[in-house]
Amino acid sequence: MNSLWNSCLEEIEKKILPENFNTWFSPTFSASNEKNRLTIAVPNRFYEKCLTENYLDLIQDTLNNLSSEKMEVMFEVIPGGLSPKAPLSSQNVEEKKEPEPAPATQPAPRVESPPSTPVFMQTRGNSYQTCLNPKYSFNSFVVGPNNQFAQAACEAVSNNPGFNYNPLFLYGAVGLGKTHLLHSIGNEILKAHPDAKVRYLSAENFTVDLIESIKRDQMHSFRERYRPLDVLLVDDIQFLGGKERTQEEFFYTFNSLYEYHKQIVISADRYPKDMHDIEERLRSRFESGLIADIIPPDLETKIAILFKKAESHKKKISQDVAAFLAQNIKSNIRELEGLLLRVIAYASFTKRDLDMELAQEVLRDFTVDKNRNFTIPNIMKTAASFFNLKVQDLKSKRRSREISVPRQIAMYICREYTPASLPEIGRQFGGKDHTTVIFSHKKIAKLVKENKEIENTVDEIVKIIEQS
């Protein structure tokens, strides 16, 4: 059954980079080959998605060259057994020792022969300070279209740390679940490998630790805390921006871990290329692995998150209450969950049912306070000022880019943050047709997901309005 697929793999291996072949094709095998259909077994949906999007044409062409008949390619998810988990070593690994480098002047120690599979040090119980929060797990993470790719990548990393996607770089706005995923990776790895040395920390804490170590002349101890790790999970790496010494030390820490096939997972609020105050050599390392973004959730995902959160507190909320809360929070998941807890607490204190009336009562002050500045005139005024334009420019019929893009952004914010109808928004923008508002909203919504500059611009205008 495997002969055709094995022949296909031999040909594909000649055409792509070794690391890509090892990542995407080594864990596969032929599940069935019948009636001109070849079914390829893959470990999970993440593999299926990536092979379909990036390599299906190559697979199809290669099979057609090998077979006298045209073959249809299918993928089947068969979890487990495809890419064996790395066994725990029964003996300690002896690393080659080298003289301690002067602070931030020499590269990290190197080994002559890095292990080909992850090797976790055996200890008498894991007393290593992980800083992991046990409440975070993949089971408690609500998956939606906004985070599906990132979640699948994190699960793949936890199943085979150090090899498939190393480093893994997650990016997205505040409060969208990056921290949850980092903790989930660490907790899942420790569940499978209790002796693994796993450490979660923020980039800010890494910086503070470095500063204290320099002050106390304890750089050797500092390096001993990080370089023996099996898994390093770093949150908010953008905090290193402009901190040259910290970046240099992190660079050597990164290199040391990477060379031993130790897993590195990093999160940030932006794409590596947009971190202009991070050194190029660090950015290039962030980009050398897998990059996955997380965008704000849609309404359905936010409702699912609320149900999950309520369930964790042994409470039930109706669809109406969940939808009401989800519609009133457009910023991030953290704030959404905070509001739910506020409603739950109020219901508990007042001995009332958790219904729509209670939710509206509790959130009335919040929603009024939050939305009072989001009027169409104020949005137009703020957007015009931001772009050094006049409100009349936004109302005009001029279609030059310097006018049309600010106008579209202002319309987008009006649609997102006010209850105004499409015709009403169009009317206040100089009598524009409602279809113009629809077009503007769709265009900017798409750009917010694809263009970091547009996303930052919208966020900045919204913040100005909230603080006005």
N, C-alpha and C positions, 0 to 999 in steps of 0.2 A: 504493500500500500504506500510505503514511504518512498519508493524508488524514484517516482517522477518528481516529487517535491524535493528530495535530496539532490537530484540532478539540477533542479531549478535553483536551489540554494547555492550550489557550486558556481553556477553562472552569475548569480546576483552578487556573490562575494567578490567577484572580479571587477564589478562595476561600481561599487560604492565604498566609502571609507570603512576601515575595519571596525572603528568604534560604533558606527551606525549599524553595521551588520550584526555585531555582537549584541547591541541593545535591542534591535527590533526583530531580528530573524532567528537568533540562536534559541530563544525559548519556544519556538513553534514546531509543530509536526503535522503530518497529514492525518486528519481524522477520518476521511473517507475519500475514495476516488471511484466514482461510478457514474455512468450515463453522461459522460463529457462534463462532469462537474467535480472539481477538486475542492474539498472542504479543508481549510487550514485551521488547526486548533491554536488558540491564543490564550494567554493567562487571564486577561480581563478586558473589559470594554475599552479601556484606555488604549491597549494595544490595537484592538480592532479599529478604533477611530483613527489612530495615527497611521497604521498600515494602509487603511482605505484612502485617507487623504493624501498621503505622501508617496506611497509605493505601489498602489494598485496597478497603474499603467505599466510599471516596470515588471511586476509579477506576471501580468497578462501577456505582455510581449515575449517574455522569456519562456513561458509555458507554450505559447504558440510556436516558437522556434523549435521546441523540444518534442512537441506532440504532432502527430499527423492530423489530429482533429482539433478543432477550436474548443478550448476548455473554458467553462464558466468557473469563476473563482468565488468561493464563499468563505466566510469566517465563522467559527464557532467558539464561544468562550467556554473553556474547560479549566476552571481554576485549580491550582495545586498540581504539583508533579512536573510542571513544564520547566520551571527554573528553580532547581533545588535551593532551599534556604541554606545559607552558609552555616555549617556546624560550629558549635562552640568548641574552641580549642581545649583539650584536656591538660595542656601544659601552658605555662606562661611563655609569651613570645619574648625572645631576647632581642632587643633593639641595639643597633650599633651606636655606641656612645661617642660623642665628639666634644671637644672643648666648648664650653658655653660661649656664644658669640658676645661681643660687646653690644650694648643696647642699640638695637635698630641699625646695625651697621653691616651685619653679615646675614646671608640667607639661612633659612631654617636647616637643621640637621637633615641629612639625606641618608637613605639606606641603599645598599647595593641591590637588593632583591625584594621589592615590595611584595606583599602577599597577593596572590591571584584571587583569593576569596576573602570576605570579611572575617577577621579573627578577633574575638572578644576576649579580653583578659579574664581569667577565672579569679574570683575573689571569695572571701568568706562572707557571703552576704554582700549586698550592694549598699554600702554606706556612703557612696559618692553623692555629693550635693547636686541633685538634678535640677532643682528649682521648678519642677513640673507640677502643674495643677491636675490632680487626678480626676477632676470633674469633666475635663475636656477629653472627648473621644470621638472617633469617626461615627459611632452610633448616635451621638447627640448632635452631630452636625447636619443641618438641613441642606440637602443638595438641590440646586436649581440650575437653570440655564446660565446664571451669572457666575457660578463657581464650580460647575461640573468638571471641567478640565483640571482645575487646580486640585480639587479633592481627589480625583483619580490619580493624579501624579503623586500626591502625598501618600496615598495608600500603596502605590507601587514602590515608593521609596522605603516605606516601613516594612515591606515584604522582602526587600533585597537591598539593604542599606549599603551605600558605598560604591555602587556599580552602575545601575541603570541610569539614574539621573543625578549626577553629582558634578557640580552643586545643583540644587534645586532653588530657583529664585522665584518667590511669590511677590506680586506687587498689586496694589490697589489702595483706594482711599481708606481713611480711618474708620474703624468699626464695622468692617465687612467680613471678618472671620479669619484673618491671617493668623492672629495669635492662637485662636482655637485650633487651627490646623497644625501649627508648630507643636503645640502641646500634645495633640493627638498622635503625631508621628513618634514623639518621644515615648509616650505611654504605650503605644503599640509595640515598639521595638523592645521595651523593657518587659512586656508581657511574654514575648517570644524568647528573649535573651536576658534573663534577670541579672546576669553578670556584666552586661554592657555598661560602659561609662558614658552616660548621656548628660548633656548640660544644656539647659535653656537659659538665655539671658538677653536683655536688650543691649543694643549697641551703646546706650548711655551707661549701663552698668559695666560694660567692658571698659569703657573710657575711665570711669571712676576707679575701677580696680587697677588699671594701669597707672593712673596718677598716684594712687596711694602706694603702689609697689615701688615707683620711682622715688617718692619721698622717703620711703623707709629702706631704700637700697635693697629691695627684695625681688629683683627681676627674675632671678633663677626660680623662686617660688611661684612667681606669676606664670612663667612658661610651663612649669610643672602642673599647673592647674588646667591648662588648656591643651597642650600638645599630646598628652596620653589619652585624650578623649577618643571614643568610638563614634560619637555623634555630637555635633555642635549645631545648635539651633539659635540663630541670632535674629532678634526682632528689631525693626526700625533701623536698618543699616544706614539710612540717609543721615542719621545723627552724627556719623563720622565726618560729614562734610566740613572741610576746612581745618580738620584736626590732623595735621601732617604726621606727627609722631604716632598717634593712635592708628592711623591708616597704615603706617609702615609696620607696626607691630602686628596688626591684624593680617597684613599681607604675608608675613612670615609664618604666622599661625595657620593661615589658610593653606599655604604651600606644604607645610609639615603634615597636616591632616590629610590633604588631598593625595600626597605621595604614598601614604600608607593605606589608601582606599578607605579612609574614614569619611562618613557621610557629613556633608555640610548643607544646611538648609537656611536660607536667608529670606527675610521679608523686608519690604520697603513700600513707600507710598508712591513710588514712580518707577518707570522703566530705567534700567542701568544707564542708557545713553543720555537720559535727562538729568543725571546726577553730575552736574558740571563741576561741583566742588569736591568730587571724589576722584582720586588719581586714576589715570587711564589704565594702568596695569591692574588695578583692582576691578575696574569696570569690565575689562576684558575677561577677567576670571569669572565674574558674575555671569557674563554672557556665554561662557564656554559650556555651560550645562543646559538644563531645561528651564525655560522661563514660562510662567503661567500667571495670567492676570485674573483678578477678581473684580467684577463690576457691581454696582448697586443692584439689589434684587428687584424683580418685578413684583407686582401686587400679590400674585398667587404664592410666590416664595415667601414673602413677608408674612402672609397669613399662616402658611405652614410652620414658619418659625415661631409664631405666637402660640399655635396649638402645642408645639413641642415644648416650649418653655412653660406653658400652663400645666402640661402633663407632668413635667419634672417637679412642679410644686403641688402635685396631686389636686389640681384644680381643673375645672372644665369651663370653657368659654364658648359662646355661640358664634356661628359664622358671622352674624351681624356685628358683634362686638369686635371680633378679630379684624373684620374689614374696616370698621371705623378707625381702629387704632392704626392699621397699616396705611390708610389713606392720609392720616394726619402726620405721619412721620416719613419724610422724604430723604432724610440725611443718611442715617446708618442704622445697622442692626442693634448696636449697643444702646442707642437711645430708644429704639423701639422696645427692646426687652425691659429697659428701665421704666418705661411708661406702663407696661403690663404689670410689673411688680408694684407700681404705685396704686394701680386699680385693685390688685389682689389684696394689698395691705389695707386699703380703705374699706373694702368689702368685709375683711376680717374684723377690723376695729369697730365697724358700725353694725355688724351682724346682718348685713343685707345681701341679697342675691347679686351675683356678678352679671348684671344685665346691661342693656344698652343705656337705660336711664342713669345708672350708676356711672358707667364709663363716660357719658357725656358730662355728667356733673363734675366728676373728678378732673376731667381734662379741659373743662370750659375755660378756666383761667389760663391754662397752658396754651391752648390753641389760639385764644384771643391775643395773648401776649406775643405768641410766636408769629402770628400772621398779620398783626395790625399794620405793620409797615409794608406789607406786600399788596399795594394797590397799583393799578395800571399806571397812573400818573407818576407815582414814586419810582416804579421800576423803570419807566421811560427816562425819567430825570437822572437816575443813577447810572443807567447804561450810557446815556448820552455823555454825561460827565466823564465816565470811565474812558471813553474813546475820544475825548476832546471834541465832542460834537454838540449841536444844539438839539433840543427836543424836536424842533421843527424839521430838522434833517431826517429824523426817524419817521416823521409823518409824511415826508415828501414822496414823490414818485421817482426820485433818483435811484438808479440801479447800479451805480459804481460799487466796487467791492468794499471801499472804505465806508460806505453807507449801508449797503445791503446786509453785510454780515452782522454789524451791531444791531440792526433792526431785527434780523432773524433771532439773534440771541435774546433780545428783549422780549420778543413774542414767545419764545420758548419758556422763559422764566415766568411770564404772565400765565401761560397755559399750565405750568407745573405748580405755581404757588398761589394762584387766585382761583376763585370759583367762577370767574367770568366765562361766559359762553364764547364760542368762536366768533360769532358775528359782533359781539360787544368788543372783543379784543381788536378785531379788524376795524371797527368804527373809530376807536380811539387812536388807531395808528393812521389817521388820515383817510378813513373810509375804504380801507383795504377789504377785499373779498375774503370770506371765511376760508376759501380754499388756499389763499395765500398764507393764512395762519397755520393751516394743516401742514402745508409744504415746509414752512419754516420750522415748525416743531419737529417734524420727522427728520429734517436735514440736521438740525443741531443735536437731536437725540442720538443720531448715528455718529456724528463727529465727536460727541462727548466720549463715546466708547472707543473711538479709534485715534483721536488726536489729543494728546496730553495738554497741549497749549490751550485748546478750546475748553477742555474740562477745567483747567485751572482758572481760565477767564470767567467761566460761568460761576465757579465756586467763589471767586473773589467778589464778583458783583453781588451774589447772594449774601455773603458775609457783610458787605458794606450796608446792604439794606437791613439786615437783621440788627446791626449795631447802630443804625441811624436813629 
